[in-house]
């Protein structure tokens, strides 16, 4: 670090204006915000996050001095960043990203993996599918999970893409809790995801019914042609222009239908704790 002051931590959104905005968006479709959000739980999530942010800011400087060896470390071999809640990982092994002029603290291992994948691997085939080198994967996991440095100063520039992907997946899979706070999951699924799934299911059923109708008509037509000793005609196929126009209209309808879902999703994500925690 160059000694210059860090930007402020990303602001905490006030929760009640967000809830009221979600309520207004849902009411347009006749839905009730109280189906999945309740005032006591929202208040508890907000207050707990405010306390956690303050604690983390107090501990930030002390942890940095311990990792640099400037202060005796109270971290031992039982302190880990793998397999612990996200807020603990960020406290013990943070990396700082500056977005919109504000500081966003991320687990160091996540920051380094994403940074390197974005630089070299984002367009590679087999991303997150190729098998890593087992020994190197174990070495990297140990390096980033060992106190007090937790991989600080480490570069992934010379690591293989498969090993980096495996390292990131291992960290995410070992999180003891989902990143999306469980309390908000039902709201997110039912208000933001399920409507799209339902529309797609209905669309598929309709297309299957239309295809079956075409096949049935073709079958009876072919039977009639055979009786009249005429060569059967092939089933009709839509032209590329028709298919393109159909896809364009579908995209327009989806965009219009999903505007409210996107607005609710945005505000639900802003209700999440700064670093999703218990």
N, C-alpha and C positions, 0 to 999 in steps of 0.2 A: 504494500500500500504506500502511496506517496504522501500520506499525512493530511491530505485535503479532507475536509468534512464530507461525510456521506450525505446524499440527499435524504429527505424525510421518507419514512416508511409510507407505502401506499396508503392513502386515506381510508378510513373505515366508513362505509356507507351507513347513514342513519337508517335503521330498520323499518320504522313505521311508514315513512313515505314510500318505500319500496313495496310494502305489503298493501298499502292503499292503491298503488298503481296496478299491482297484480289484481286486486279486487275489481277495479274498474274494467280492466281488460277481460276478465272472466265473465263479468256481469253482462257483457255484450252478447255472450252465447248462452246466457241463462244459467251459468255455473256459479257456485258459492265458494269463496276462498276458504271458508271454515271447514270444507270437506277434508282438507289435508293440512291446513295451517291453523295453529291455535296460539293465542296470545301468550300464555305462560311459557311455552316452549321457545317461541321466537325471542322473548325477553331473555330467557336463560342463555340461549346461544349467543346473543349479543353481549350480555354482561360478562360471560365467561371469556369471550374473545377479547374484550377490552382489558380484562385483568391479565390474560395471557400475553397480549402485546406489550403491556407495561413490564411484566416480568422478563420477557425475552429481551427487551431493550436494555434493562438493567444488567442482564447477564452477558450481553453481547461483547462488551469490552473485555470482561474478565476471561471469557472463553478464548478470545483472540490472543490475549497475553499468554494464556496457558499453552495454546498451540504453538506460539512462537518461542516458548521456553523462557519467557520473561517473568513468569510467576509459577510457583509450585502447582502442579496439576493435581486435582482431586479426582481425576478420571482414572479408572483402573481397567483391567482386562475384562471386567463385566459390563463396561460401558460400550454400547453398540449403536450404530445408526441403521443397520439392517434389522428388520423384525420389530421395530419400535414405532410408535405413532409419529406421524409426519412432523408435528411440532417439535418433538425431541430431536429428530434428525436435523432439522433446520437450526436448532439451538447449538448442537454440538459440532456440526460440520456445515456451515452456511456458505453459499456463494451468492453474490449480489448481481442482480440484473437491473438496469436502469431503463424503465419504460415510462414514457410520458412525463419524464422529469422526476419520477418517484422511484424509490428503492423497493425492489421485490426480492425477498430472501428465499432462496431455493436450496434444497439439499445439494451439496457439492457434487456428489456422484451423478445426480440427475442433470445438473447444469453442464458438467463436462461431457457427458454422453450425448446430450442433445446438441451441444455446440459442435462436437466433432461429426456427428451424423449429418447435421445440417451443412457442414462444410464439405464433406466428401461422400457421404453415403446415401443421401436422400433419394437419389435416382438409380441406385444400384439394384439389380435384380436379386431376388432372394432375401430382401431386407426382412429381418426378424424370422426368417425361415431356415437359413443355413445354420448348421451345427457349429458351435465354437470349438476352439482347442480346449479340452477339458482341464488340462493342467493350468493353462494361462487364465482361464476363467476363474478357477479356484484362487489363483494368486491375486488377481484383481479384486475379487470379492473380499479377500482377507486384508488387502492393502487399504481399501476404502472403509473397512469396518473395524480398524484397529486404532485405539486411542494412543496419544492425544491428537495426532495430526489428521487422521481419517482421510489420508490421500492428498492433503494440501500440498501444493507444489508439483503434483503429478500431472503429466501430460499424456493424453490418449492419442496423440498425433501419429504414433508409430504402431498403434494397435490395429488388429484386423477389424473390419466392420462387423463380422459375426461375433467376435469377442465383446465388442462394445454393446451390441444389441442384447447379448446374453446378460451382460452386467446390468444394464438398465432394467431388463425384464425381471431379473432376480430381485433387485431392490423393490420393484413395484409389487411383485407377487408375494414378497415377505411382509408387506405392510399389514399390520394386524387389523386394520380398519379400512373400509373403502374411503377413497378421496372425497367422494360426495357424501356429506353427512347423512347417515341413515334416516334421520327424521325428515330430511328434505327429499329423499329419494322417491317416495310415493307421489309427492306433488310433481316432481320433475317428470316422472314416467307418465302419470295420468294426464297431465296438462300439456306436456311438451313433446312427448314421444308417441304415446299410444294413439292419438288421433291420426298421425301419419301412418302408423302401422295399420290401423283400421281402414284408412282410405286405400292403401295399397292392396290389402286383402280383398276389399270389395272390387277394386279395379281388376285384379287377377281373376276373380270369380266371373266378372262380367265378360272379360276377354275369353275365358275358357268356354263360357256359355255361347258366345258368338262363334267361336271356332267350332264347337260341337254342332251348332246349327248349320254352319257351312258344310261340314262333313256329312250331316244327315241329308241336306238337300242335294249334295253331290251324289250320295249313294243312290237316292231315289231317281235322280236324273240319269245316272249311269245304268240303272236297272231298266229304265224306260227306253234308253238308247239301244241297249242290247236287244230288247224285245222288238224294237223297230229296225234292228240290224244296222244301226248307225254307230260310228266310232265315238266312244265317250269323250266328252270335253274335259280338259284338266280343271281342277278347282280354281276359282279365281284367286289371284294374288294382288294385293294392293301395290301400287307403284311406289317408287322411292319418294316421289313428291308427296303422295298421300301420307306415307309413313312419317316423313319429315314434318308435315303440317300437323299431324296428329300428336307427335312428340312436342312440338312447339306449344300447342294449345294445352297439353297436359302440364307442361312446365309453368305456364301462366296461371293455370288453376291452382297448382300446388303452391306457387309463390303467394298468391292471394290468400289461400287457406291457411298458410303457415305463418303469416305475419304476426298474428296474435300469439301463436306458440313461441315464436322467436322472442317476442317482447317479454313474455312470462319467463322464459328460460334465462334471459339476460338478468332479470331482476332476482330470480331465485339464486343464480350463481353469485350475485352480489350479497346475498344473505349468508353465504358460506363464511365460516371463520377464516381469518386471514391465512392461517395454515390449518387446514382441517384437522381437528383434534378431538379428543374424547369429550 
